[in-house]
Amino acid sequence: MPALPTEPTPARAPRRTTPYAALTAEVQEAGLMRRRTGHYWGRIAATSVAFAAVVTGAYLLRESWLVLLTAAPLAVVLTQFAFLGHDGAHRQIFATHRGNEWAARVFAALLTGLSYGWWMGKHTRHHQAPNKRGTDTDIESDVVSFHPEAAAGRRGPLRWATRTQGWWFWPLLLLAGLNLHADSVRTMVRGRSGKRRWLDTAFIVVHWAVYGAALVLLLGPGRGAAFFGVHMAAFGLAMGGAFAPNHVGMPIVPREAKVDYIRRQVLTSRNISGGWFVDLFMGGLNHQVEHHLFPSMPRPNLRAARPFVRRFCAEHGISYTETSLPRAFADIVGYLNEVGLAARDPFRCPLVSQLRAG
């Protein structure tokens, strides 16, 4: 008969549950991480019908300057395709990686003309460390200063413009669409657009070949150039108007700062209040806090996740920012002007202040 142990075997210590793991479990139990494929197919169909209607309208008005009236609607529809590409890149649409990747490439590269590989690279860094200097390229710009250190380095006319850069916000958005396309092509040419660059290249070449041919052959050089200008300006407003409110004007994280995952995502993000129209206009990105905490959560589930996240933040003393769209734009203008004028003063980071207070 084997001898009994003289000392009890120590029990294995229970696995520690982090606050984020508890929140994740609560959200999963509510079914909010489940795929909403039927919803996405309906959205894809509706956006495709809208695209066909706009193209038909442009064709019927091709011999009149009234064709310019279809340029802005085309930009809005292509922005909706870009949102679908964003959702596919985050693995929100289909259950398989392959299905989501193909969806993202088709919507982003073929239909919108933006490189999927370029977008994935910059957007992944953004999600890893939003608003962090040295990591998030969304806050590094040769034109706009998103933090006082950048404003202090400006010289000549650019330094003067930086002091009132908030008032340049809307005019700059008119050029944002063209800039997105330029950055996308520039990254592909330099070979930095990730895997399957050839596929992105093929899709984008087809996109611009069809678009350019349509402008020249159907509208002629004059109306075609005017259509392109209106379309790019509207595309910049639609894209910039959806993405800028998410983080611009929120705390900037210093290079050396170490912040836990939840605070890093919540404190640097801004939600936009509103109903279905805001959801449509911003592609669900108005629920930016929830999107950053759960990037693969399907877009239609983000609103339902909001009460869970708000309650969690209240319980843990984490500031949860939500405001209206007009208030967000006003805050952006004020913040950019403040950055332009505050280069001479020490920068007090709200994120660091809250972490110290905690």
Residue pairs with C-beta under 8 A, 6 or more apart in sequence:
19 262
19 312
19 316
20 261
20 262
20 293
23 262
23 293
23 308
23 309
23 312
24 294
26 308
27 33
27 294
27 297
27 305
27 308
30 304
30 305
30 308
32 294
32 297
32 301
32 304
32 305
32 308
33 294
33 296
33 297
33 301
34 298
34 301
35 92
35 93
35 94
35 95
35 298
36 298
36 299
36 300
36 301
37 93
37 94
37 95
39 298
39 300
40 84
40 87
40 92
40 93
40 94
40 298
43 84
44 84
47 77
47 80
47 81
47 84
50 73
50 77
50 80
51 74
51 77
51 78
51 81
51 111
54 70
54 73
54 74
54 77
55 74
57 69
57 70
57 73
58 67
58 70
58 74
58 218
58 227
59 218
61 67
61 69
61 70
62 218
62 219
62 223
65 223
65 226
67 219
67 223
67 227
68 223
68 226
68 227
68 230
71 227
71 230
71 231
71 234
72 230
72 231
72 234
74 231
74 234
75 177
75 231
75 232
75 234
75 235
75 237
75 238
76 234
76 238
78 111
78 112
78 235
79 112
79 235
79 238
79 239
79 242
79 283
80 280
80 283
81 107
81 108
81 111
81 112
82 107
82 108
82 112
82 114
82 239
82 283
83 242
83 283
83 284
83 285
83 299
84 93
84 103
84 107
85 103
85 104
85 105
85 106
85 107
85 108
85 109
85 111
85 112
85 114
85 116
85 119
86 104
86 108
86 119
86 123
86 283
86 285
87 93
87 104
87 283
87 284
87 298
87 299
88 94
88 100
88 101
88 102
88 103
88 104
88 105
88 107
88 108
89 100
89 101
89 104
89 108
89 116
89 119
89 120
89 123
90 100
90 295
90 296
91 97
91 100
91 296
92 100
92 296
92 297
92 298
92 299
93 99
93 100
93 103
93 298
94 100
94 103
101 116
104 116
105 116
105 196
105 199
105 200
105 203
106 203
108 114
108 115
108 116
108 119
109 115
109 116
109 199
109 200
109 203
109 204
109 207
110 203
110 204
110 206
110 207
111 207
112 207
113 181
113 184
113 204
113 207
113 208
113 211
114 180
114 181
114 184
114 204
115 184
115 185
115 187
115 188
115 193
115 200
115 204
116 193
116 194
116 200
117 187
117 188
117 193
117 194
117 195
117 196
117 197
117 200
118 183
118 184
118 187
118 188
118 192
118 193
118 194
118 200
119 184
120 194
121 187
121 192
121 193
121 194
122 137
122 138
125 135
125 136
125 137
126 136
126 137
126 138
127 292
127 295
128 135
129 135
129 136
129 253
129 264
130 136
130 138
130 247
130 253
130 264
130 265
130 268
130 269
130 292
131 138
131 139
131 247
131 250
131 251
131 252
131 253
131 268
132 252
132 253
132 254
132 255
132 257
132 264
133 139
133 140
133 147
133 149
133 252
133 253
133 254
133 255
134 255
138 247
139 146
139 147
139 247
139 252
140 146
140 150
141 150
143 172
144 165
144 168
144 172
144 336
145 151
145 154
145 162
145 165
145 336
145 339
145 340
146 248
146 252
146 336
146 339
147 252
147 339
147 347
148 339
148 342
148 343
148 345
148 347
149 343
149 347
150 339
151 162
151 339
151 340
151 342
151 343
152 343
152 344
154 162
161 168
162 340
162 343
163 337
163 340
163 341
164 337
164 340
165 336
165 337
165 339
165 340
166 332
166 333
166 334
166 335
166 336
166 337
166 338
166 340
167 333
167 337
169 244
169 329
169 332
169 333
169 336
172 240
173 236
173 237
173 240
173 241
173 244
174 233
174 236
174 237
175 233
175 236
176 236
176 237
176 239
176 240
177 232
177 233
177 234
177 235
177 236
177 237
177 238
177 239
177 240
178 232
178 236
179 236
180 236
180 239
181 232
184 193
184 204
185 204
187 193
188 197
188 200
188 201
188 204
191 197
193 200
215 224
215 225
215 227
215 228
216 224
218 224
219 227
241 281
241 282
242 281
242 282
242 283
242 285
243 285
244 329
244 332
245 270
245 272
245 282
245 286
245 325
245 328
245 329
245 332
246 269
246 270
246 285
246 288
247 268
247 269
247 270
247 288
248 332
248 335
248 336
249 270
249 328
249 331
249 332
249 334
249 335
249 336
250 267
250 268
250 269
250 270
250 321
251 267
251 268
251 349
251 350
251 351
251 352
252 347
252 349
252 351
253 259
253 264
253 268
253 349
253 351
254 349
254 352
257 351
257 352
259 267
259 351
259 355
262 293
262 316
262 318
263 318
263 351
263 354
263 355
265 289
265 292
265 293
266 289
266 292
266 293
266 309
266 313
266 318
266 319
266 320
267 318
267 319
267 350
267 351
267 354
268 351
269 288
269 289
269 292
269 321
270 288
270 289
270 321
270 322
270 323
270 328
271 286
271 287
271 288
271 289
271 290
271 306
271 320
271 321
271 322
271 323
272 278
272 282
272 286
272 288
272 322
272 323
272 324
272 325
272 328
273 286
273 322
273 323
273 324
273 325
274 286
274 324
274 325
278 286
278 325
279 286
279 303
283 299
284 291
284 299
284 300
284 302
285 291
286 325
287 302
287 303
287 305
287 306
289 306
289 309
289 320
289 321
289 322
290 297
290 302
290 305
290 306
290 309
291 297
291 302
293 309
294 302
294 305
297 305
309 320
310 320
312 318
313 319
313 320
314 320
317 358
319 354
323 331
